[in-house]
Amino acid sequence: MPGDDQEIEEPENSTVDDWLGQNVAKDEQVADEALAEAGGDPAKAEKIFDEKATGQETYDEGRPD
């Protein structure tokens, strides 16, 4: 917050990989690769994505990859 001089303290086990945005970015890449692998067929790409994507599981487990 503007004007807030308090120092932010990270937990000891915090890593950059904890960020949800990074998991989303990884899954975006998997989605692009799945669509290419499926030859542009969205239904096939969805099946490939579901097999390879890990962001949701990582988020549900509450830990980085």
PDB file as gemmi writes it, atoms N, CA and C in Angstrom:
CRYST1    1.000    1.000    1.000  90.00  90.00  90.00 P 1                      
ATOM      1  N   MET A   1       0.838  -1.177   0.000  1.00  0.00           N  
ATOM      2  CA  MET A   1       0.000   0.000   0.000  1.00  0.00           C  
ATOM      3  C   MET A   1       0.883   1.240   0.000  1.00  0.00           C  
ATOM      4  N   PRO A   2       0.459   2.256  -0.704  1.00  0.00           N  
ATOM      5  CA  PRO A   2       1.247   3.485  -0.700  1.00  0.00           C  
ATOM      6  C   PRO A   2       1.375   4.044   0.709  1.00  0.00           C  
ATOM      7  N   GLY A   3       2.571   4.438   1.058  1.00  0.00           N  
ATOM      8  CA  GLY A   3       2.816   5.022   2.353  1.00  0.00           C  
ATOM      9  C   GLY A   3       3.005   4.011   3.466  1.00  0.00           C  
ATOM     10  N   ASP A   4       2.894   2.735   3.164  1.00  0.00           N  
ATOM     11  CA  ASP A   4       3.070   1.689   4.176  1.00  0.00           C  
ATOM     12  C   ASP A   4       4.540   1.312   4.226  1.00  0.00           C  
ATOM     13  N   ASP A   5       5.204   1.618   5.329  1.00  0.00           N  
ATOM     14  CA  ASP A   5       6.644   1.376   5.450  1.00  0.00           C  
ATOM     15  C   ASP A   5       6.973   0.030   6.084  1.00  0.00           C  
ATOM     16  N   GLN A   6       5.977  -0.810   6.319  1.00  0.00           N  
ATOM     17  CA  GLN A   6       6.235  -2.107   6.938  1.00  0.00           C  
ATOM     18  C   GLN A   6       6.924  -3.026   5.938  1.00  0.00           C  
ATOM     19  N   GLU A   7       7.916  -3.744   6.435  1.00  0.00           N  
ATOM     20  CA  GLU A   7       8.650  -4.679   5.597  1.00  0.00           C  
ATOM     21  C   GLU A   7       7.835  -5.964   5.421  1.00  0.00           C  
ATOM     22  N   ILE A   8       7.812  -6.478   4.214  1.00  0.00           N  
ATOM     23  CA  ILE A   8       7.116  -7.727   3.942  1.00  0.00           C  
ATOM     24  C   ILE A   8       8.023  -8.881   4.338  1.00  0.00           C  
ATOM     25  N   GLU A   9       7.498  -9.804   5.122  1.00  0.00           N  
ATOM     26  CA  GLU A   9       8.273 -10.962   5.554  1.00  0.00           C  
ATOM     27  C   GLU A   9       7.761 -12.207   4.845  1.00  0.00           C  
ATOM     28  N   GLU A  10       8.654 -12.867   4.129  1.00  0.00           N  
ATOM     29  CA  GLU A  10       8.312 -14.100   3.429  1.00  0.00           C  
ATOM     30  C   GLU A  10       8.481 -15.283   4.374  1.00  0.00           C  
ATOM     31  N   PRO A  11       7.612 -16.290   4.278  1.00  0.00           N  
ATOM     32  CA  PRO A  11       7.817 -17.487   5.084  1.00  0.00           C  
ATOM     33  C   PRO A  11       9.100 -18.193   4.667  1.00  0.00           C  
ATOM     34  N   GLU A  12       9.680 -18.976   5.578  1.00  0.00           N  
ATOM     35  CA  GLU A  12      10.949 -19.646   5.297  1.00  0.00           C  
ATOM     36  C   GLU A  12      10.869 -20.569   4.088  1.00  0.00           C  
ATOM     37  N   ASN A  13       9.737 -21.214   3.878  1.00  0.00           N  
ATOM     38  CA  ASN A  13       9.617 -22.177   2.788  1.00  0.00           C  
ATOM     39  C   ASN A  13       9.074 -21.554   1.500  1.00  0.00           C  
ATOM     40  N   SER A  14       8.997 -20.242   1.427  1.00  0.00           N  
ATOM     41  CA  SER A  14       8.461 -19.565   0.252  1.00  0.00           C  
ATOM     42  C   SER A  14       9.471 -19.583  -0.889  1.00  0.00           C  
ATOM     43  N   THR A  15       8.989 -19.892  -2.078  1.00  0.00           N  
ATOM     44  CA  THR A  15       9.823 -19.844  -3.269  1.00  0.00           C  
ATOM     45  C   THR A  15       9.072 -19.116  -4.363  1.00  0.00           C  
ATOM     46  N   VAL A  16       9.783 -18.695  -5.360  1.00  0.00           N  
ATOM     47  CA  VAL A  16       9.162 -18.019  -6.492  1.00  0.00           C  
ATOM     48  C   VAL A  16       8.191 -18.957  -7.199  1.00  0.00           C  
ATOM     49  N   ASP A  17       8.463 -20.265  -7.170  1.00  0.00           N  
ATOM     50  CA  ASP A  17       7.585 -21.230  -7.822  1.00  0.00           C  
ATOM     51  C   ASP A  17       6.206 -21.315  -7.185  1.00  0.00           C  
ATOM     52  N   ASP A  18       6.048 -20.733  -6.005  1.00  0.00           N  
ATOM     53  CA  ASP A  18       4.751 -20.772  -5.336  1.00  0.00           C  
ATOM     54  C   ASP A  18       3.709 -19.921  -6.068  1.00  0.00           C  
ATOM     55  N   TRP A  19       4.136 -19.038  -6.894  1.00  0.00           N  
ATOM     56  CA  TRP A  19       3.222 -18.098  -7.513  1.00  0.00           C  
ATOM     57  C   TRP A  19       2.280 -18.793  -8.469  1.00  0.00           C  
ATOM     58  N   LEU A  20       0.995 -18.561  -8.281  1.00  0.00           N  
ATOM     59  CA  LEU A  20      -0.027 -19.133  -9.147  1.00  0.00           C  
ATOM     60  C   LEU A  20       0.204 -18.725 -10.597  1.00  0.00           C  
ATOM     61  N   GLY A  21       0.619 -17.492 -10.808  1.00  0.00           N  
ATOM     62  CA  GLY A  21       0.837 -17.001 -12.169  1.00  0.00           C  
ATOM     63  C   GLY A  21       1.855 -17.826 -12.931  1.00  0.00           C  
ATOM     64  N   GLN A  22       2.864 -18.329 -12.240  1.00  0.00           N  
ATOM     65  CA  GLN A  22       3.858 -19.151 -12.924  1.00  0.00           C  
ATOM     66  C   GLN A  22       3.262 -20.484 -13.342  1.00  0.00           C  
ATOM     67  N   ASN A  23       2.396 -21.047 -12.508  1.00  0.00           N  
ATOM     68  CA  ASN A  23       1.750 -22.298 -12.877  1.00  0.00           C  
ATOM     69  C   ASN A  23       0.807 -22.090 -14.054  1.00  0.00           C  
ATOM     70  N   VAL A  24       0.128 -20.968 -14.068  1.00  0.00           N  
ATOM     71  CA  VAL A  24      -0.762 -20.653 -15.180  1.00  0.00           C  
ATOM     72  C   VAL A  24       0.043 -20.517 -16.468  1.00  0.00           C  
ATOM     73  N   ALA A  25       1.172 -19.846 -16.393  1.00  0.00           N  
ATOM     74  CA  ALA A  25       2.021 -19.662 -17.573  1.00  0.00           C  
ATOM     75  C   ALA A  25       2.508 -21.006 -18.107  1.00  0.00           C  
ATOM     76  N   LYS A  26       2.874 -21.907 -17.198  1.00  0.00           N  
ATOM     77  CA  LYS A  26       3.315 -23.239 -17.623  1.00  0.00           C  
ATOM     78  C   LYS A  26       2.179 -23.965 -18.339  1.00  0.00           C  
ATOM     79  N   ASP A  27       0.969 -23.883 -17.788  1.00  0.00           N  
ATOM     80  CA  ASP A  27      -0.162 -24.554 -18.406  1.00  0.00           C  
ATOM     81  C   ASP A  27      -0.557 -23.902 -19.727  1.00  0.00           C  
ATOM     82  N   GLU A  28      -0.336 -22.605 -19.868  1.00  0.00           N  
ATOM     83  CA  GLU A  28      -0.584 -21.951 -21.157  1.00  0.00           C  
ATOM     84  C   GLU A  28       0.333 -22.529 -22.226  1.00  0.00           C  
ATOM     85  N   GLN A  29       1.575 -22.747 -21.850  1.00  0.00           N  
ATOM     86  CA  GLN A  29       2.528 -23.337 -22.785  1.00  0.00           C  
ATOM     87  C   GLN A  29       2.095 -24.761 -23.140  1.00  0.00           C  
ATOM     88  N   VAL A  30       1.655 -25.522 -22.145  1.00  0.00           N  
ATOM     89  CA  VAL A  30       1.176 -26.881 -22.401  1.00  0.00           C  
ATOM     90  C   VAL A  30      -0.019 -26.842 -23.352  1.00  0.00           C  
ATOM     91  N   ALA A  31      -0.914 -25.876 -23.177  1.00  0.00           N  
ATOM     92  CA  ALA A  31      -2.084 -25.746 -24.047  1.00  0.00           C  
ATOM     93  C   ALA A  31      -1.666 -25.470 -25.487  1.00  0.00           C  
ATOM     94  N   ASP A  32      -0.712 -24.576 -25.674  1.00  0.00           N  
ATOM     95  CA  ASP A  32      -0.221 -24.275 -27.023  1.00  0.00           C  
ATOM     96  C   ASP A  32       0.406 -25.500 -27.668  1.00  0.00           C  
ATOM     97  N   GLU A  33       1.204 -26.231 -26.882  1.00  0.00           N  
ATOM     98  CA  GLU A  33       1.852 -27.436 -27.406  1.00  0.00           C  
ATOM     99  C   GLU A  33       0.819 -28.520 -27.708  1.00  0.00           C  
ATOM    100  N   ALA A  34      -0.200 -28.640 -26.880  1.00  0.00           N  
ATOM    101  CA  ALA A  34      -1.248 -29.639 -27.092  1.00  0.00           C  
ATOM    102  C   ALA A  34      -2.019 -29.354 -28.370  1.00  0.00           C  
ATOM    103  N   LEU A  35      -2.320 -28.094 -28.630  1.00  0.00           N  
ATOM    104  CA  LEU A  35      -3.046 -27.728 -29.849  1.00  0.00           C  
ATOM    105  C   LEU A  35      -2.210 -28.034 -31.081  1.00  0.00           C  
ATOM    106  N   ALA A  36      -0.916 -27.754 -31.005  1.00  0.00           N  
ATOM    107  CA  ALA A  36      -0.023 -28.064 -32.127  1.00  0.00           C  
ATOM    108  C   ALA A  36       0.061 -29.573 -32.333  1.00  0.00           C  
ATOM    109  N   GLU A  37       0.199 -30.312 -31.235  1.00  0.00           N  
ATOM    110  CA  GLU A  37       0.293 -31.774 -31.314  1.00  0.00           C  
ATOM    111  C   GLU A  37      -0.989 -32.385 -31.879  1.00  0.00           C  
ATOM    112  N   ALA A  38      -2.128 -31.766 -31.580  1.00  0.00           N  
ATOM    113  CA  ALA A  38      -3.426 -32.260 -32.037  1.00  0.00           C  
ATOM    114  C   ALA A  38      -3.753 -31.796 -33.451  1.00  0.00           C  
ATOM    115  N   GLY A  39      -2.825 -31.101 -34.089  1.00  0.00           N  
ATOM    116  CA  GLY A  39      -3.064 -30.632 -35.453  1.00  0.00           C  
ATOM    117  C   GLY A  39      -4.169 -29.607 -35.549  1.00  0.00           C  
ATOM    118  N   GLY A  40      -4.386 -28.863 -34.470  1.00  0.00           N  
ATOM    119  CA  GLY A  40      -5.398 -27.811 -34.471  1.00  0.00           C  
ATOM    120  C   GLY A  40      -6.772 -28.269 -34.028  1.00  0.00           C  
ATOM    121  N   ASP A  41      -6.940 -29.539 -33.721  1.00  0.00           N  
ATOM    122  CA  ASP A  41      -8.235 -30.070 -33.276  1.00  0.00           C  
ATOM    123  C   ASP A  41      -8.420 -29.772 -31.791  1.00  0.00           C  
ATOM    124  N   PRO A  42      -9.370 -28.870 -31.449  1.00  0.00           N  
ATOM    125  CA  PRO A  42      -9.541 -28.472 -30.048  1.00  0.00           C  
ATOM    126  C   PRO A  42      -9.921 -29.624 -29.117  1.00  0.00           C  
ATOM    127  N   ALA A  43     -10.731 -30.561 -29.581  1.00  0.00           N  
ATOM    128  CA  ALA A  43     -11.144 -31.684 -28.728  1.00  0.00           C  
ATOM    129  C   ALA A  43      -9.945 -32.572 -28.387  1.00  0.00           C  
ATOM    130  N   LYS A  44      -9.123 -32.854 -29.377  1.00  0.00           N  
ATOM    131  CA  LYS A  44      -7.920 -33.657 -29.133  1.00  0.00           C  
ATOM    132  C   LYS A  44      -6.945 -32.890 -28.236  1.00  0.00           C  
ATOM    133  N   ALA A  45      -6.818 -31.605 -28.495  1.00  0.00           N  
ATOM    134  CA  ALA A  45      -5.921 -30.769 -27.705  1.00  0.00           C  
ATOM    135  C   ALA A  45      -6.343 -30.749 -26.242  1.00  0.00           C  
ATOM    136  N   GLU A  46      -7.639 -30.716 -25.994  1.00  0.00           N  
ATOM    137  CA  GLU A  46      -8.128 -30.707 -24.615  1.00  0.00           C  
ATOM    138  C   GLU A  46      -7.735 -31.992 -23.888  1.00  0.00           C  
ATOM    139  N   LYS A  47      -7.845 -33.117 -24.561  1.00  0.00           N  
ATOM    140  CA  LYS A  47      -7.461 -34.397 -23.948  1.00  0.00           C  
ATOM    141  C   LYS A  47      -5.961 -34.424 -23.642  1.00  0.00           C  
ATOM    142  N   ILE A  48      -5.168 -33.953 -24.592  1.00  0.00           N  
ATOM    143  CA  ILE A  48      -3.711 -33.906 -24.391  1.00  0.00           C  
ATOM    144  C   ILE A  48      -3.376 -32.976 -23.231  1.00  0.00           C  
ATOM    145  N   PHE A  49      -4.022 -31.814 -23.210  1.00  0.00           N  
ATOM    146  CA  PHE A  49      -3.786 -30.842 -22.137  1.00  0.00           C  
ATOM    147  C   PHE A  49      -4.108 -31.452 -20.775  1.00  0.00           C  
ATOM    148  N   ASP A  50      -5.265 -32.123 -20.681  1.00  0.00           N  
ATOM    149  CA  ASP A  50      -5.670 -32.714 -19.405  1.00  0.00           C  
ATOM    150  C   ASP A  50      -4.669 -33.746 -18.903  1.00  0.00           C  
ATOM    151  N   GLU A  51      -3.998 -34.418 -19.815  1.00  0.00           N  
ATOM    152  CA  GLU A  51      -2.995 -35.412 -19.438  1.00  0.00           C  
ATOM    153  C   GLU A  51      -1.682 -34.776 -18.981  1.00  0.00           C  
ATOM    154  N   LYS A  52      -1.342 -33.626 -19.550  1.00  0.00           N  
ATOM    155  CA  LYS A  52      -0.016 -33.039 -19.327  1.00  0.00           C  
ATOM    156  C   LYS A  52       0.014 -31.850 -18.372  1.00  0.00           C  
ATOM    157  N   ALA A  53      -1.064 -31.116 -18.244  1.00  0.00           N  
ATOM    158  CA  ALA A  53      -1.073 -29.898 -17.428  1.00  0.00           C  
ATOM    159  C   ALA A  53      -0.982 -30.246 -15.947  1.00  0.00           C  
ATOM    160  N   THR A  54      -0.246 -29.437 -15.192  1.00  0.00           N  
ATOM    161  CA  THR A  54      -0.059 -29.701 -13.769  1.00  0.00           C  
ATOM    162  C   THR A  54      -0.452 -28.538 -12.869  1.00  0.00           C  
ATOM    163  N   GLY A  55      -0.812 -27.418 -13.424  1.00  0.00           N  
ATOM    164  CA  GLY A  55      -1.093 -26.229 -12.609  1.00  0.00           C  
ATOM    165  C   GLY A  55      -2.185 -26.425 -11.587  1.00  0.00           C  
ATOM    166  N   GLN A  56      -3.304 -27.034 -11.968  1.00  0.00           N  
ATOM    167  CA  GLN A  56      -4.408 -27.214 -11.038  1.00  0.00           C  
ATOM    168  C   GLN A  56      -4.010 -28.128  -9.889  1.00  0.00           C  
ATOM    169  N   GLU A  57      -3.326 -29.222 -10.201  1.00  0.00           N  
ATOM    170  CA  GLU A  57      -2.918 -30.135  -9.144  1.00  0.00           C  
ATOM    171  C   GLU A  57      -1.945 -29.456  -8.192  1.00  0.00           C  
ATOM    172  N   THR A  58      -1.014 -28.691  -8.752  1.00  0.00           N  
ATOM    173  CA  THR A  58      -0.046 -27.980  -7.918  1.00  0.00           C  
ATOM    174  C   THR A  58      -0.764 -26.994  -7.009  1.00  0.00           C  
ATOM    175  N   TYR A  59      -1.733 -26.285  -7.556  1.00  0.00           N  
ATOM    176  CA  TYR A  59      -2.487 -25.312  -6.783  1.00  0.00           C  
ATOM    177  C   TYR A  59      -3.281 -26.022  -5.678  1.00  0.00           C  
ATOM    178  N   ASP A  60      -3.941 -27.131  -6.029  1.00  0.00           N  
ATOM    179  CA  ASP A  60      -4.736 -27.875  -5.059  1.00  0.00           C  
ATOM    180  C   ASP A  60      -3.878 -28.413  -3.918  1.00  0.00           C  
ATOM    181  N   GLU A  61      -2.662 -28.855  -4.233  1.00  0.00           N  
ATOM    182  CA  GLU A  61      -1.773 -29.391  -3.212  1.00  0.00           C  
ATOM    183  C   GLU A  61      -1.131 -28.305  -2.369  1.00  0.00           C  
ATOM    184  N   GLY A  62      -1.158 -27.070  -2.868  1.00  0.00           N  
ATOM    185  CA  GLY A  62      -0.596 -25.955  -2.130  1.00  0.00           C  
ATOM    186  C   GLY A  62       0.908 -25.934  -2.071  1.00  0.00           C  
ATOM    187  N   ARG A  63       1.547 -26.448  -3.101  1.00  0.00           N  
ATOM    188  CA  ARG A  63       3.010 -26.460  -3.133  1.00  0.00           C  
ATOM    189  C   ARG A  63       3.480 -26.309  -4.575  1.00  0.00           C  
ATOM    190  N   PRO A  64       4.721 -25.884  -4.758  1.00  0.00           N  
ATOM    191  CA  PRO A  64       5.255 -25.746  -6.112  1.00  0.00           C  
ATOM    192  C   PRO A  64       5.562 -27.100  -6.724  1.00  0.00           C  
ATOM    193  N   ASP A  65       5.820 -27.095  -8.042  1.00  0.00           N  
ATOM    194  CA  ASP A  65       6.215 -28.329  -8.756  1.00  0.00           C  
ATOM    195  C   ASP A  65       7.459 -28.911  -8.160  1.00  0.00           C  
TER     196      ASP A  65                                                      
END                                                                             
